[in-house]
Amino acid sequence: MGRLLTISLLFFLGWFCQGALAIADPPKVSIYTTSPLEEGKENTVVCLVSGFHPPKITVEMLRNGEVITNLKAMDMTFESDWKYQWMKYYPFTYKAGDEFRCKVAHAESEPKYYKWDPML
């Protein structure tokens, strides 16, 4: 019983210290479409957020300044170094002048905006 308690305590301390002592790695953000743009054609805009730790993050996407409420997302995944990645995406029909931005807030930092460049 004492051994189980010791192991449980060590596990808890390791878990607690990992979060308390971890250095935050800010995310890398890419925003792009899955196909070349053609007016009136369906496409998908993607916001890929990667290389961040801890996994405390919020990601929103805006179209022409308005928050997209029906944004889709893949499951958050992580690599062997415990850095995470997350992809959110939005299927849309392109109209000339469309503007997309990703709004990313990681850990305790202020949100940052990343603008889609339709020429990429």
Protein Blocks (a to p, Z undefined) as FASTA:
>chain_A
ZZmmmmmmmmmmmmmmmmmmpccdddddddddfbdcdehiacddddddehiacfbdcddd
deehiacfkbccddddddfkopacddddddddddehiacdddddehjbccddddddfkZZ
